[in-house]
Amino acid sequence: MSKSGFWHDVKKYRALLLMLAPAVLFFLLFAYVPMAGIVLAFKQYNYSDGIFASPWNGLNNFRFFFESGDAWRVTRNTALYNLAFILVNNLLQIVAAILLFEVAGKWFRKITQSILFLPYFISWVVVGAIAYNMFNYNVGTINVALEWLGFAKIDIYNTASYWPFILVAVTAWKALGYGTIMYLAAITSIDTEMYEAAEIDGANIFQRIFKITIPNLMPTLIILVLLAIGNIFRGDFGMFYNMIGNNSMLFSATDVIDTFVFRSLTTNNEIGMSAAAGFYQSILGFATILLANYAVRKYDKDRALF
Amino acid sequence: MASPTATKGKFKFSDKTLLSIIGYIIMTLLAIVCIVPFILIISSSFTDEMAITLNGYQIIPTVFSTEAYSVLFKYPKDMIAAYGVTIGVTAIGTVLGLFLTAMTAYVLSRRDFKWRNQFSFFFFFTTLFNGGLVPWYLMMNALEMKDNYLALVLPLLLNVFYIIVMKSFMSSIPDAITESAKIDGATDFGIFIKLILPLSKPALATIGLFLALGYWNDWYNALLFIGKSEMMPLQYYLYRMLANMDGLRKAMMASGMAVNFAMPTESLKMAMTIVATGPIFLVYPFIQRYFVKGLTIGAVKG
């Protein structure tokens, strides 16, 4: 393109470009400039020199991160938690959506849907308060119930092995309504003629679910799962932080990359190492999302992200 | 509902009825699981502190008491301040964010705009790759965001996903509207304000509510950037109080509470949670359908 053509276009679209300017500036400042800050991962940061003048230290930050053993622990936790979330959440949501669609009367469907969706609207801080209410050693409802049934109390906040189950359950609880509504929308869009034809052919309701509903849900499920796998190295900081906080008793089972980076930055002030860990996460995340998108593209070109 | 049918002389449920019963049971159980935690919090907030210490939190108050709320409303200064911050941040952030989201989306939806794909990619790329928390955090500090209300507004202002949803909504508005207005001499900005915004009301309502919910529930940016107690938004204030009741005790004493006053800590935590979440419960029945609409748009568009 010739230069004069370019400036001609700039003039032609100046109003549209001006309207885009705030958003462009916003993402430049809050997304692209920090990308340049990745150099921090290769530096021995000190406040007086700042980001760009601090001395280089090669791969020392990465070496420190990997040799401490933290890298493997937090990467494994992040990936395994996300896999468990994907599996449990989608399974529950599909079952709930099918049951709501197939059996429920209209009022029952509406009320149930509203109740299931409620947890989506509260902050993770409030979920943290609910967890405290249930899991506290002295006054928690779980221990109240255990004592009432004649069992010994359990010290949930000091026992790491309970937490993978708790975190999966809490995530499923919060996401249930959201996902159920999405799958319900997908079921509702299935051509009703298929059901009518199946009924005429004498299919029972279970055959209809397994031969029509579930196969028709597969495209939605596969896309959602692939996209979720693309984000498998991104931990839900809000959830982990409000459920676990700074309770180091639980870190072996609950520390994910995001909480590790946050703690290294704010508590330990290890700028270089936390930047290295963050960069490592960004690269892993970028690679998996490209792979996931490639897979989506193979499966259904129109649903690919890009 | 299918009714029980008689086959071969035996009384037998049809498969439809069987599934119906299974469905009612499972869905009722799931609904109970979803609602019980809220009931627990409400009951606990209305339970006498002594009873909680002795018997723990229970689903039905063993000894009913409104003491936690009366303590909370006796010294409401901090809570009111936190409410003020949250309401202000939510109002400003939602209005500004919605306007910028819509304006950006409109330009990207214009088929005659030569660089729409390039700019779309410019925005979209930020969801694939980012510099991580640390450079962003240092840059926010370099921009003087510490103890600055802008730190609560800016990070949530624009979201690429909302821009995409808005753009796909606006793409369904016929081009002819923009074209005929242009022939009549309207400017691009004028078209956006006078024609496109009014036509986009359903999408604006949905995205606006998503934005508002995000601002109302945000505590993370306060965790990173807000140190002054009078600048804390509601959710972060609640977080601090849950994590540190001593802080609450001190704050209450500072605002004039008798030192030897026995404070109801366990019931108070739950009462604060209710007060911080109250507005969401109150508007939930009215706003829920907009969220459902937003989700189903997302599901259909993929």
Chai-1 contact restraints between the chains, C-beta under 6 A:
chainA,res_idxA,chainB,res_idxB,connection_type,confidence,min_distance_angstrom,max_distance_angstrom,comment,restraint_id
A,D9,B,K114,contact,1.0,0.0,6.0,A-B,restraint_1
A,A15,B,D188,contact,1.0,0.0,6.0,A-B,restraint_2
A,A15,B,F189,contact,1.0,0.0,6.0,A-B,restraint_3
A,L16,B,V107,contact,1.0,0.0,6.0,A-B,restraint_4
A,L16,B,F113,contact,1.0,0.0,6.0,A-B,restraint_5
A,L16,B,D188,contact,1.0,0.0,6.0,A-B,restraint_6
A,M19,B,M103,contact,1.0,0.0,6.0,A-B,restraint_7
A,M19,B,V107,contact,1.0,0.0,6.0,A-B,restraint_8
A,L20,B,V107,contact,1.0,0.0,6.0,A-B,restraint_9
A,P22,B,L100,contact,1.0,0.0,6.0,A-B,restraint_10
A,A23,B,L100,contact,1.0,0.0,6.0,A-B,restraint_11
A,A23,B,T104,contact,1.0,0.0,6.0,A-B,restraint_12
A,A23,B,L158,contact,1.0,0.0,6.0,A-B,restraint_13
A,F26,B,L158,contact,1.0,0.0,6.0,A-B,restraint_14
A,F27,B,F123,contact,1.0,0.0,6.0,A-B,restraint_15
A,F27,B,T126,contact,1.0,0.0,6.0,A-B,restraint_16
A,A31,B,T126,contact,1.0,0.0,6.0,A-B,restraint_17
A,P34,B,G131,contact,1.0,0.0,6.0,A-B,restraint_18
A,P34,B,P135,contact,1.0,0.0,6.0,A-B,restraint_19
A,P34,B,W136,contact,1.0,0.0,6.0,A-B,restraint_20
A,P34,B,M139,contact,1.0,0.0,6.0,A-B,restraint_21
A,M35,B,G131,contact,1.0,0.0,6.0,A-B,restraint_22
A,G37,B,G131,contact,1.0,0.0,6.0,A-B,restraint_23
A,G37,B,P135,contact,1.0,0.0,6.0,A-B,restraint_24
A,I38,B,G131,contact,1.0,0.0,6.0,A-B,restraint_25
A,L40,B,P135,contact,1.0,0.0,6.0,A-B,restraint_26
A,L99,B,G23,contact,1.0,0.0,6.0,A-B,restraint_27
A,L99,B,I26,contact,1.0,0.0,6.0,A-B,restraint_28
A,L99,B,M27,contact,1.0,0.0,6.0,A-B,restraint_29
A,V103,B,L19,contact,1.0,0.0,6.0,A-B,restraint_30
A,V103,B,S20,contact,1.0,0.0,6.0,A-B,restraint_31
A,V103,B,G23,contact,1.0,0.0,6.0,A-B,restraint_32
A,T112,B,M27,contact,1.0,0.0,6.0,A-B,restraint_33
A,T112,B,A31,contact,1.0,0.0,6.0,A-B,restraint_34
A,I115,B,A31,contact,1.0,0.0,6.0,A-B,restraint_35
A,I115,B,C34,contact,1.0,0.0,6.0,A-B,restraint_36
A,I115,B,I35,contact,1.0,0.0,6.0,A-B,restraint_37
A,L116,B,C34,contact,1.0,0.0,6.0,A-B,restraint_38
A,P119,B,C34,contact,1.0,0.0,6.0,A-B,restraint_39
A,F121,B,I280,contact,1.0,0.0,6.0,A-B,restraint_40
A,I122,B,T277,contact,1.0,0.0,6.0,A-B,restraint_41
A,S123,B,N217,contact,1.0,0.0,6.0,A-B,restraint_42
A,S123,B,Q235,contact,1.0,0.0,6.0,A-B,restraint_43
A,V125,B,W219,contact,1.0,0.0,6.0,A-B,restraint_44
A,V125,B,Q235,contact,1.0,0.0,6.0,A-B,restraint_45
A,V125,B,L238,contact,1.0,0.0,6.0,A-B,restraint_46
A,V125,B,Y239,contact,1.0,0.0,6.0,A-B,restraint_47
A,V126,B,T273,contact,1.0,0.0,6.0,A-B,restraint_48
A,V126,B,T277,contact,1.0,0.0,6.0,A-B,restraint_49
A,A129,B,L242,contact,1.0,0.0,6.0,A-B,restraint_50
A,A129,B,T273,contact,1.0,0.0,6.0,A-B,restraint_51
A,I130,B,P37,contact,1.0,0.0,6.0,A-B,restraint_52
A,N133,B,L40,contact,1.0,0.0,6.0,A-B,restraint_53
A,N133,B,S44,contact,1.0,0.0,6.0,A-B,restraint_54
A,N133,B,Y57,contact,1.0,0.0,6.0,A-B,restraint_55
A,V139,B,I52,contact,1.0,0.0,6.0,A-B,restraint_56
A,V139,B,G56,contact,1.0,0.0,6.0,A-B,restraint_57
A,V139,B,Y57,contact,1.0,0.0,6.0,A-B,restraint_58
A,V139,B,E266,contact,1.0,0.0,6.0,A-B,restraint_59
A,T141,B,Y57,contact,1.0,0.0,6.0,A-B,restraint_60
A,V144,B,G56,contact,1.0,0.0,6.0,A-B,restraint_61
A,I181,B,V292,contact,1.0,0.0,6.0,A-B,restraint_62
A,I181,B,L295,contact,1.0,0.0,6.0,A-B,restraint_63
A,M182,B,L295,contact,1.0,0.0,6.0,A-B,restraint_64
A,M182,B,A299,contact,1.0,0.0,6.0,A-B,restraint_65
A,A185,B,T296,contact,1.0,0.0,6.0,A-B,restraint_66
A,A185,B,A299,contact,1.0,0.0,6.0,A-B,restraint_67
A,A186,B,A299,contact,1.0,0.0,6.0,A-B,restraint_68
A,N204,B,D15,contact,1.0,0.0,6.0,A-B,restraint_69
A,I205,B,D15,contact,1.0,0.0,6.0,A-B,restraint_70
A,I205,B,K16,contact,1.0,0.0,6.0,A-B,restraint_71
A,I205,B,L19,contact,1.0,0.0,6.0,A-B,restraint_72
A,I223,B,G302,contact,1.0,0.0,6.0,A-B,restraint_73
A,V261,B,L133,contact,1.0,0.0,6.0,A-B,restraint_74
A,L265,B,V134,contact,1.0,0.0,6.0,A-B,restraint_75
A,S274,B,V134,contact,1.0,0.0,6.0,A-B,restraint_76
A,A275,B,V134,contact,1.0,0.0,6.0,A-B,restraint_77
A,G278,B,G132,contact,1.0,0.0,6.0,A-B,restraint_78
A,G278,B,L133,contact,1.0,0.0,6.0,A-B,restraint_79
A,G278,B,V134,contact,1.0,0.0,6.0,A-B,restraint_80
A,F279,B,G132,contact,1.0,0.0,6.0,A-B,restraint_81
A,S282,B,F129,contact,1.0,0.0,6.0,A-B,restraint_82
A,S282,B,N130,contact,1.0,0.0,6.0,A-B,restraint_83
A,S282,B,G132,contact,1.0,0.0,6.0,A-B,restraint_84
A,F286,B,L128,contact,1.0,0.0,6.0,A-B,restraint_85
A,F286,B,F129,contact,1.0,0.0,6.0,A-B,restraint_86
A,I289,B,L128,contact,1.0,0.0,6.0,A-B,restraint_87
A,R303,B,G302,contact,1.0,0.0,6.0,A-B,restraint_88
